[in-house]
């Protein structure tokens, strides 16, 4: 999970000067495609929550309302409330909208208790570890810690076995290279990190790689 920067893309025309009473369901396919293309551009075709790569094919993801349409109809066509999410039923947007705890009843949540990647930096709350797990960042107060835990729960970013393995696989090549450098050429560590940081900033599951590099800056 990482902060989504919308500054490089113009707000889609269909979301500007919206007529009173118009809803997301009223948009044409072309208008929805325009929104999708803009979201994929700023997110580099990655899910806003788990960071996995999605294809440009619209069937590989969906336009996700951070605050759901049913409970927040006034945000139905609000640009800052829209993200591109993967279609995994066990995590991210679809899991949030169902928000079903395995074997248990439907669990409601307050979207204000979640980290909003359009307006907040998840790096201030979450630490992605090289074994694929996610921890709370040290130094959070009670309220911040509660929001971090709720974000992990509602999007199922911590308990998903797939996401754990995917994050671990993404960072392991860098772990191996850094281990070799520590043994054979420690003087090159910082130079290597400096050269790689710009390259990995926008790759799938970049958070775990960025957080791993922090120890060598």
BELQUI-V824934 format. One record per residue. N is the residue number from 1. SS is DSSP state (~ for helix, > for strand, _ for the rest). PSI is psi in degrees with one decimal (none if undefined). Layout:
N|SS|PSI + N|SS|PSI
//
This chain:
1|_|135.8 + 2|_|164.6 + 3|_|137.2 + 4|_|117.9 + 5|_|113.4 + 6|_|0.3 + 7|_|-23.4 + 8|_|-0.8 + 9|_|137.0 + 10|_|144.1 + 11|_|127.2 + 12|_|143.5 + 13|~|-35.4 + 14|~|-13.0 + 15|~|4.1 + 16|_|137.3 + 17|_|52.5 + 18|_|131.5 + 19|_|144.0 + 20|_|132.8 + 21|_|-9.2 + 22|_|141.6 + 23|_|165.9 + 24|~|-38.7 + 25|~|-19.5 + 26|~|-11.7 + 27|_|146.1 + 28|_|166.3 + 29|~|-41.0 + 30|~|-39.5 + 31|~|-40.7 + 32|~|-36.3 + 33|~|-37.4 + 34|~|-42.6 + 35|~|-45.3 + 36|~|-46.2 + 37|~|-39.5 + 38|~|-42.4 + 39|~|-42.3 + 40|~|-32.3 + 41|~|-46.4 + 42|~|-23.0 + 43|~|3.2 + 44|_|43.7 + 45|_|34.1 + 46|>|150.6 + 47|_|137.0 + 48|_|-20.1 + 49|_|-52.8 + 50|_|-16.8 + 51|_|8.7 + 52|_|154.0 + 53|>|133.1 + 54|_|156.7 + 55|_|168.6 + 56|_|-13.6 + 57|_|124.3 + 58|~|-19.6 + 59|~|-10.5 + 60|~|0.7 + 61|>|-176.0 + 62|>|157.3 + 63|>|120.5 + 64|>|133.1 + 65|>|113.9 + 66|_|-48.3 + 67|_|117.1 + 68|_|151.6 + 69|_|-39.2 + 70|_|-39.6 + 71|_|-19.6 + 72|_|63.9 + 73|~|-25.2 + 74|~|-14.9 + 75|~|12.2 + 76|_|-38.4 + 77|_|35.8 + 78|_|120.3 + 79|~|-44.0 + 80|~|-10.8 + 81|~|0.2 + 82|>|138.4 + 83|>|166.9 + 84|>|124.2 + 85|>|150.9 + 86|>|170.8 + 87|_|16.3 + 88|_|123.5 + 89|_|-15.5 + 90|_|5.9 + 91|_|175.3 + 92|~|-143.0 + 93|~|-44.8 + 94|~|-36.8 + 95|~|-42.1 + 96|~|-44.9 + 97|~|-30.4 + 98|~|-41.8 + 99|_|57.8 + 100|>|122.3 + 101|_|131.1 + 102|_|123.4 + 103|_|3.5 + 104|_|-175.7 + 105|_|168.5 + 106|>|134.8 + 107|_|117.7 + 108|_|160.9 + 109|_|161.0 + 110|_|117.3 + 111|~|-22.7 + 112|~|-15.7 + 113|~|-0.4 + 114|_|151.8 + 115|_|121.3 + 116|_|106.7 + 117|_|-8.0 + 118|_|-25.9 + 119|_|-8.5 + 120|_|156.9 + 121|_|111.4 + 122|~|-23.5 + 123|~|-20.4 + 124|~|-9.5 + 125|_|-33.5 + 126|>|146.2 + 127|>|119.8 + 128|>|123.3 + 129|_|155.4 + 130|_|-17.8 + 131|_|5.2 + 132|_|-6.9 + 133|_|168.7 + 134|>|132.1 + 135|>|162.4 + 136|>|140.1 + 137|_|142.7 + 138|_|146.3 + 139|_|2.5 + 140|_|142.7 + 141|_|179.3 + 142|~|-42.9 + 143|~|-42.7 + 144|~|-41.9 + 145|~|-39.6 + 146|~|-41.2 + 147|~|-39.7 + 148|~|-45.5 + 149|~|-40.2 + 150|~|-36.5 + 151|~|-44.7 + 152|~|-38.8 + 153|~|-50.2 + 154|~|-33.5 + 155|_|-1.3 + 156|_|47.3 + 157|_|-19.6 + 158|_|-37.2 + 159|_|-13.1 + 160|_|118.6 + 161|~|-37.3 + 162|~|-47.7 + 163|~|-37.8 + 164|~|-48.3 + 165|~|-40.0 + 166|~|-42.4 + 167|~|-41.9 + 168|~|-44.0 + 169|~|-35.6 + 170|~|-35.9 + 171|~|-20.4 + 172|~|-39.0 + 173|~|-36.2 + 174|~|-35.6 + 175|~|-42.9 + 176|~|-43.9 + 177|~|-44.2 + 178|~|-36.7 + 179|~|-41.0 + 180|~|-41.2 + 181|~|-38.6 + 182|~|-38.7 + 183|~|-39.6 + 184|~|-29.7 + 185|_|65.0 + 186|~|-23.8 + 187|~|-14.0 + 188|~|-2.3 + 189|~|-54.6 + 190|~|-36.3 + 191|~|-39.6 + 192|~|-46.8 + 193|~|-44.2 + 194|~|-35.9 + 195|~|-30.8 + 196|~|-29.3 + 197|~|-47.8 + 198|~|-28.7 + 199|~|-34.1 + 200|~|-5.5 + 201|_|-31.2 + 202|_|20.5 + 203|_|162.2 + 204|_|142.3 + 205|_|39.9 + 206|~|-26.3 + 207|~|-44.2 + 208|~|-33.7 + 209|~|-44.8 + 210|~|-42.1 + 211|~|-33.3 + 212|~|-41.2 + 213|~|-23.1 + 214|~|-34.3 + 215|~|-9.9 + 216|~|9.7 + 217|_|none
//
